[in-house]
Amino acid sequence: MTSYKKKEVYILYCVCSSRQLVKFRQIIKRTDKDAFVTVSDTSEILGKGFKELSI
């Protein structure tokens, strides 16, 4: 719930590649033109589905 309007909102947290981001942006524009989106560079991701880099 946001404190400004006391309205429930949905939050989607997504990790994707730069290539996937292009498609993801297109989907967001078609689905919700008022969506609030932030994009951040990530230096490390751990967990299922991601390959560990050997250093």
C-alpha positions as CSV (number, residue, x, y, z in Angstrom):
1,M,0.0,0.0,0.0
2,T,1.4,3.4,-0.9
3,S,1.5,6.0,1.8
4,Y,0.6,8.9,-0.6
5,K,-2.8,7.7,-1.9
6,K,-3.5,4.8,0.5
7,K,-4.0,2.6,-2.6
8,E,-2.7,-1.0,-3.1
9,V,-0.3,-1.4,-5.9
10,Y,1.4,-4.5,-7.5
11,I,5.2,-4.7,-7.7
12,L,7.0,-6.9,-10.2
13,Y,10.8,-7.4,-9.6
14,C,12.5,-8.8,-12.7
15,V,16.1,-9.7,-13.5
16,C,16.8,-9.9,-17.2
17,S,19.6,-9.5,-19.7
18,S,20.1,-6.3,-21.8
19,R,18.7,-8.1,-24.8
20,Q,15.6,-9.2,-22.8
21,L,15.1,-5.7,-21.5
22,V,14.3,-4.4,-25.0
23,K,11.4,-6.9,-25.3
24,F,10.4,-6.3,-21.7
25,R,10.0,-2.6,-22.3
26,Q,7.8,-3.2,-25.3
27,I,5.5,-5.5,-23.2
28,I,5.3,-2.9,-20.5
29,K,4.3,-0.1,-22.9
30,R,1.6,-2.3,-24.4
31,T,0.3,-3.5,-21.0
32,D,0.5,-0.4,-18.8
33,K,1.5,3.0,-20.2
34,D,1.5,4.5,-16.7
35,A,3.9,1.8,-15.3
36,F,6.7,3.1,-13.1
37,V,9.9,1.3,-14.2
38,T,13.5,1.4,-12.8
39,V,16.5,-0.2,-14.5
40,S,19.7,-0.9,-12.7
41,D,23.0,-2.5,-13.6
42,T,23.9,-5.5,-11.5
43,S,27.4,-6.7,-10.8
44,E,26.5,-10.2,-9.5
45,I,23.5,-12.5,-9.4
46,L,23.5,-15.8,-7.5
47,G,20.9,-18.5,-7.5
48,K,19.0,-21.0,-9.7
49,G,19.2,-20.2,-13.4
50,F,22.4,-18.2,-13.3
51,K,25.8,-19.6,-14.0
52,E,28.6,-18.9,-11.5
53,L,31.6,-17.1,-13.0
54,S,35.0,-18.5,-12.2
55,I,37.4,-15.8,-11.2
